[in-house]
């Protein structure tokens, strides 16, 4: 099995981060521009990506199969959140970053980087399953994920801002489109696709811009970020596999979620932190380091657990 597609995706992410660093050094992306681009991702491109994922799910699977997969998706994400919370409680002594620590430990880059791994393992026919899994993933990311950020250092939770966000609304609309098998006009789907594809490059550019405002010591000298990487890239997929293989007998489903558990930190995490008052610098360092280290850990986890 070749991991060339996966390595190519990872290198693309790192190149975008490097471009973001350069843009920061040249002051093409300053704090004002970062704030505007954050809102573009969260309020326009992100919701379009969610809606487009629902359109990508083929209709040739039975409703019972899809419901079971969604149930597994809910259980998977709850499991990852529990792992993140436990790790933060045991390891993270600084209360202001506990919520962000839990966030980046619980949510991974499951779509952009998960697709090449799933495709390499099980063929292109299994890739559509990730679109189904994206529904519970996005729901928890834009509800409990935001709550983790707000609860990490605030006593007052702005519930209106938590509930009335476009991404959560997009998840609910995606569920309606998904279950009713609504087919949108081709032009609408194409527009959603183009806007959704902007999420990953913009997120990486913004991470690079944040890193560009730090010193090398700030980037590579954070012990907490390396701990996040150990939890997200090694402990989480190993624990998930050992627990879920006891009751998930389908090797395709078990492999799919194990791959999701092994992915590096979600690239949108720093953007959520910037919008909701979390430590976006810590999140940016965690995404960068986990993406770099995943070049070694993802193939190792796949070889150890799935082959």
N, C-alpha and C positions, 0 to 999 in steps of 0.2 A: 504494500500500500504506500502510495506517495503522499507526502504532506506538502508538496510544492505549492498547491493552491492556498493552503493555510498559511505557509510562510510568506507567500506573496501578499496576502491580506494584512498580515502583521507588519510587514515592511511598509506597506502603504500607509498604515496608521502612524508609524514612526516618522515617515517622511512628512506627513501633514503636521505632526507635532513640531518637527524641526522648522518647517515653514512658519508655523505660529511663533516660535521663538525668534526667528529672524524678523517677522513683522513687528514683534514687540520691541526688539532692539532698535529697529528703524522708526519706531513710533507710528507705524501704520495702524496698529491696533492698540489704542490707549484704553484707559479705564472707561471713558465714555463710549467708545466703539464696542468694547467688550459687553457693556451693559445692554446696548442696543441689539447686538448679535445674540446675546442670551435670550432676550425676549422674542427675537425672530425664531429661534429654535423651539422655545417652549410654547409659544402661542400660535405659530403657523406651521412650521416644518414638522415638529413632533406630532401634533394631531393628524397631519396628513399621512405620516408614516404609519400610524396606528390604523387609520381607515384603510389605507392601501393594503395592509397586511391581511385584513378581513377579506378583501377582494381576491387575494391570491390563493385562498383555500379552495381546493377543488371540491366539487359536489358529489363525487363518486364514492364517498364513505357514508355509511349509515349514521343516523342520528345517535344511536346508542354508542357507536364507536367514538364519535366526536365528544359526546358527553363524558364518556369514561376518560378520554384524553384530557379534557378540561379539568376533570376532578383530579387526575394525576398532577396537572399543572398547578392547581391550587395547593395540593399537599406538598409538592416540590417547593414552591415559593415560601410557604409557611415554614417548612423545614429549614430553608436557607436563612430566613429571618431569625428563627430561634438560634441557629448557629451563630449568626452575627451578634445577637443580643448577649448570648452567653460569653462569647469571646470578648466583647467589649466590657462586660461586667468583671471578668477575671483579669484581663490584661490591661485595659485602658484606665489609667488612674486620673487622667485629666477629664473632668466632667464636661467641659465645653465641646470636646471632640468625640464623646462617646456615641452620640447619635450618628455622626458622620462615619465613624468607625464601623458601626453596625450596618449602615447603608451600603458602604463600598464592599463590605464583606458578604452581604446578602444578595446583591444584584450584580449580574455579570453582563458582559457584552455578548449576549446569547444569539443575536440575529446575524450581525455583520461577520463575526468570527466563528459562530457556530455552524453556519451553512457549509463552508468548505470541509469542516471535519465530518459532519453528518453525511455530506455527499461522498466523501472519500470512503467512509465506512460502509454506508448502506445504499449508495446510489442516489441519483437525482430524484427518484420517486419518493424518498423519505423527507426531502427538504421541505415540502409543503407542511409537514407536521409542525415545524418551527413556527409557522404562521398561526397555527392553532394555539401553540404554547405561548405565543406573544400576547394573547388576550389576557389570561390571568397575570402574566408577568407585568404587563403595563398597568393593569388595575391596581396591583399591590404597590408598584413603584410610585404611582401618582396618588396614593392614599397613605398606606403605612410608611412608604419610603419618605414622603414629605413630612409625615408625623415624626419620624425618627430625627430628621434634621431639626425641626422646630422643638422637639422635646429634649434635644441634646443640650440646650443652654437657655431655654426660655420657660418661664412659668405660665405666661399667657399664650395660648394657642389661638391664632386667628382662624377660627373654623370656617369663616366665609371664604377666605383665600384658599383654604385647603380643599373645600368642597367645590367651589365654583372656579375650577380651572379647566381650560380647554382640552387638555389631554385626558382627563377623567371623563369629560363629556364625550370625547372621541371614542373612548373605550366602550361606553354604553351604546353609542350609535353603531360601532363596529359589531357589537353583540347582536343588535337588531338586524343589521345587514347580513350577518353570518347565519343566524338561525332562520331567517325568512328567505335566504338564498336570493337576495336582491342583487341584480346585475345592473350596475351603473353604466351610463353611456361611456363608450371608449375614450372620448376626449376628457371626461371627468376623471376617469381612472388614470389616464396618462398624466394629467396635471398633478394629481395626488402623488403619483410615482416620482415625478421630477422634484416636487417639493420635499417629499419624504427622503429622497436620496441625499438631500443637502444636510441632513442631521449629522451623519458621521463626519464628513469633512469639516463642517463648521465646529462641531464639538472638539475635534482634534486640534483645529487651529486655535480655539479658545484655551484649550489646555496648554498648548505650546506658548501662547501669549502670557498665560499665568506663570509658567515656568521661566519665561524670559525675564520676569521681574524678580526672580530669586537667584541666589548664589548657588554654586555647585554644592556647597556644604548643606544648604537648605534642602536641595533636591535629594541628594544621596545620603545625607547624614541623619535622616529621621528613622529611629528604631521602630516607631509605631507603624510606619508605612511597610517596613519589611515584615512586621508581624501580620499586618493585613494580608500581604502576599502569601504568607505561610498558611493562613486560615483559608483564604479564597482559592488558592491554586492547589493546595495539597490536602489540608485537613477536611474541608467541606466535601470535595468529590469522593474522597475515601470513605468518610462517614456515611454519606448519602448512599453510595453503592452497597456498603455492608448492611445498611438498614433496609433499603428498598428492595434488594434482591430477595428478601425473605417472603415478600408477597406480590412482587411484580414478576411474573413468569415470562412475559413476552420479551425476548432479548432486544428487539428493536426499540421498544418503549424504554426499557431500562438503559440501553445505550444512549438513547437520545437525551434523557435527563441527566445522565452521568456526564455527557459532554457539556451540557448547559452548566452543570455545577462546577466544571473545571475551567470555565472561561474567566478571563481577567475582569477587573472591575468595570462596570458600565461606564461608557464614555460620557453619558449625559449627567453623571453624578456631580461633577463640579458646577455645571450649569444650574442644576437644582439647588445646590448649596448657595451659589451666588444670588439666586432669586429669593430664597427663603432664609437667608441669614446664617447659613452654616459655614464651616471653615472650607472655603473653596480651594485654598492653597493646599491643604492636607489632602483633599479629594483629588486634586490634579496630580500631586506627587504619587498617590496610590495608583491612579489609572496608568500613569506613565511607567512606573516600576513594574506593576503587574503585567502590563502588555509586553515589556521587554523580557521579563522572566518567563512568561508563558511560552516563549519560543522553545524553551526546554521542558517546561512542566506539562504542557498539554500533550505532546507526543508521549511523554513518560506515563502520564495517567491513562491514556488510551491503551498503550501497550500493556500496562500492568493490570488494568481492570477489565478491558473489553476484548483483548486478543488472546 
